[in-house]
Amino acid sequence: MATLGPYHTEKDSAQNLCCGETPQKSEVPVSQVEPTPQVVPKIFSPAPAWSSTAVIDSKLKKLSLDSYAGKYLIMLFYQYDFSFVCPTEIIQFSDRVEEFQKSGCELVAVSTDSQYSHLAWILTPRKQGGLSEMRIPMVSDKNHAISRSYGVLDENEGVSMKALFVIDKKQFIRHVSISDHCLARSVDESLRIVEGCLFADTYGNVCPMGPREGGLTTKKASDVFSTT
């Protein structure tokens, strides 16, 4: 086979492919190709299935949505490991995980960082910007599949938006919130939402404001006002 000379062009190489056929080039530059539109799942729609590698108790393990069948689940999407706002809220959710577990709820944190980045972040002391001990799984969405299926992928940056999903025992979505990356999420408010879902699912009625202990139920909206 003859060796290509120094003046052999890219066009010549292309013509040698596929029996002399020149490959067609896209008329639209790659940078201008719009990504597939994302859709945030609707309330009471099935939660998109997912499976990935997570850091659990400082070990790499496989984890999926099916792992939480029969439980409530909060999925905390965040942007970056080793950032500033994200660790403050993730640490608070982790430190108070038992309060959620009392209502049959588990939590996972998800970002597009690799599992190795998650692990390094966990092994870094909190005084140095790390997470240290984590009591909730840190899920890697390196291929962006989870973030995209939940409609919270920032296509330009390749990172997850700051979002929170509450998924019930039957794996239907019950609550969605998406916020500016500068805003930290409230553990107390997230816990209130989970308790509200549990109340409604247990008693089959709407959940009024105020304490829910003692089995308070409302058969109609007017009952709320008669008890306030």
C-alpha positions in Angstrom: 0.0 0.0 0.0 1.4 3.4 -1.0 2.5 5.8 1.7 0.6 9.1 1.8 2.8 12.0 0.8 3.3 15.2 2.7 0.7 17.0 0.7 -2.1 14.4 1.2 -5.1 16.4 2.4 -8.0 15.6 4.7 -10.3 15.7 1.7 -8.2 13.0 0.0 -8.5 10.8 3.1 -12.2 11.2 3.2 -12.5 10.2 -0.4 -10.7 7.0 0.3 -13.4 5.9 2.8 -16.4 3.9 1.8 -15.3 3.1 -1.8 -14.5 6.7 -2.7 -17.6 8.3 -1.1 -17.0 11.5 0.7 -18.7 11.6 4.1 -21.4 14.3 4.4 -20.6 17.0 7.0 -23.3 18.5 9.2 -24.4 21.9 8.0 -25.0 23.0 11.6 -21.9 23.5 13.8 -21.7 21.3 16.8 -21.8 24.3 19.1 -25.2 25.3 17.6 -26.9 21.9 18.0 -29.6 22.3 20.6 -29.8 19.6 23.3 -32.9 17.5 23.6 -35.4 19.5 25.6 -35.7 18.3 29.2 -38.9 17.9 31.1 -39.3 18.0 34.9 -41.5 15.1 35.9 -45.0 16.1 36.9 -46.4 15.7 40.4 -47.9 12.2 40.9 -46.0 10.9 37.9 -43.7 7.9 38.3 -40.2 8.8 39.4 -37.7 8.1 36.6 -35.7 4.9 37.3 -32.0 5.2 37.9 -29.0 3.1 38.8 -25.4 4.3 39.5 -22.4 4.1 41.8 -22.7 5.8 45.1 -20.4 6.4 48.1 -22.0 4.8 51.2 -20.1 4.6 54.4 -16.9 5.7 52.5 -17.3 2.7 50.2 -18.2 2.5 46.5 -21.5 0.6 46.0 -24.2 0.2 43.4 -27.4 2.0 44.2 -30.7 2.4 42.4 -34.2 3.8 42.8 -35.5 0.3 43.4 -33.3 0.2 46.5 -35.9 2.5 48.1 -39.1 0.8 47.2 -41.6 1.0 50.0 -39.9 4.1 51.5 -40.1 7.8 51.0 -37.0 9.2 49.3 -35.6 12.7 49.0 -33.2 13.2 46.1 -31.0 16.2 46.6 -29.4 17.4 43.4 -26.5 19.8 43.7 -23.9 21.4 41.4 -20.4 20.7 42.6 -18.2 18.9 45.1 -15.8 21.1 46.9 -18.1 24.2 46.6 -19.3 26.6 49.2 -23.1 26.5 49.7 -23.6 22.8 48.8 -21.6 21.3 51.7 -23.4 23.4 54.3 -26.8 22.0 53.4 -25.7 18.5 52.6 -24.0 18.3 56.0 -27.2 19.5 57.7 -29.3 16.9 55.9 -26.8 14.2 56.8 -26.6 15.2 60.4 -30.4 15.1 60.8 -31.1 12.0 58.7 -32.6 10.2 61.7 -35.5 12.7 61.8 -36.4 11.8 58.3 -36.0 8.1 58.9 -38.6 8.3 61.7 -41.1 9.1 59.0 -39.8 6.2 56.8 -37.8 8.5 54.6 -34.2 8.1 53.2 -32.1 10.7 51.5 -29.5 10.6 48.6 -27.4 13.5 47.3 -26.7 13.5 43.5 -24.3 15.5 41.3 -22.5 15.0 38.1 -19.1 14.5 39.9 -17.5 11.1 39.8 -17.7 8.7 42.7 -14.0 9.3 43.3 -14.6 13.0 43.7 -17.4 12.2 46.1 -15.1 10.0 48.1 -12.3 12.5 48.2 -14.8 15.2 49.4 -16.1 12.9 52.1 -12.5 12.1 53.3 -11.6 15.7 53.5 -12.1 17.3 57.0 -14.9 19.8 57.3 -12.4 22.5 58.5 -10.8 22.1 55.1 -14.0 22.4 53.0 -14.8 18.7 53.1 -17.8 16.7 54.3 -16.1 14.3 56.6 -18.6 11.7 57.9 -21.6 11.3 55.7 -24.7 9.5 56.7 -26.5 9.7 53.4 -25.4 8.1 50.0 -23.6 10.4 47.5 -24.6 9.3 44.1 -22.5 9.9 41.0 -24.3 11.0 37.8 -21.1 11.2 35.7 -22.9 10.5 32.5 -25.7 13.0 33.3 -28.4 10.4 32.8 -30.1 10.9 36.2 -30.1 14.7 36.1 -31.4 14.7 32.5 -34.2 12.3 33.2 -35.3 14.5 36.1 -35.1 17.6 34.0 -32.5 19.3 36.1 -29.3 19.2 34.0 -27.7 22.4 33.1 -26.6 21.5 29.6 -24.2 24.4 29.2 -22.3 23.7 32.4 -22.8 19.9 32.5 -23.9 20.1 36.1 -27.1 19.4 38.1 -29.3 22.3 39.0 -30.1 22.7 42.7 -33.2 20.6 43.0 -35.1 18.5 45.5 -37.5 15.7 44.8 -39.7 14.0 47.3 -40.7 10.5 46.1 -43.3 8.4 48.0 -43.4 4.7 48.9 -45.0 3.8 45.5 -42.2 5.8 43.8 -44.4 8.6 42.6 -43.2 12.2 42.7 -44.9 14.2 45.4 -42.9 17.4 45.6 -40.4 19.3 43.4 -38.4 22.4 44.1 -35.7 24.0 41.9 -33.8 27.0 43.2 -30.9 29.4 42.4 -27.6 27.9 43.2 -27.0 30.7 45.8 -29.9 29.5 48.0 -29.5 26.8 50.6 -32.4 24.4 51.1 -34.2 24.1 54.4 -34.0 20.9 56.3 -37.0 21.8 58.4 -39.2 22.6 55.4 -38.1 19.4 53.7 -39.0 17.4 56.8 -42.4 19.1 57.0 -43.2 18.1 53.4 -42.3 14.5 54.1 -44.4 14.5 57.2 -47.3 16.0 55.2 -47.1 13.3 52.6 -47.0 10.6 55.3 -50.0 12.1 57.0 -52.0 12.3 53.8 -51.0 8.7 52.8 -51.8 7.4 56.3 -55.2 9.0 56.8 -56.3 9.5 53.2 -57.1 13.2 53.7 -55.5 16.6 53.1 -52.9 17.7 55.5 -53.7 20.9 57.4 -51.2 23.4 58.9 -50.0 22.9 62.4 -49.1 19.8 64.5 -50.0 16.5 62.9 -49.6 14.3 66.0 -52.7 12.7 67.4 -54.3 11.7 64.1 -56.0 15.0 63.2 -57.8 14.5 59.9 -60.1 16.7 57.7 -63.0 15.4 55.8 -63.6 18.7 54.1 -61.9 22.1 53.9 -64.3 23.7 56.3 -63.1 21.3 59.1 -59.7 23.0 59.0 -61.3 26.3 60.1 -63.4 24.7 62.9 -60.3 23.4 64.5 -58.1 26.6 64.4 
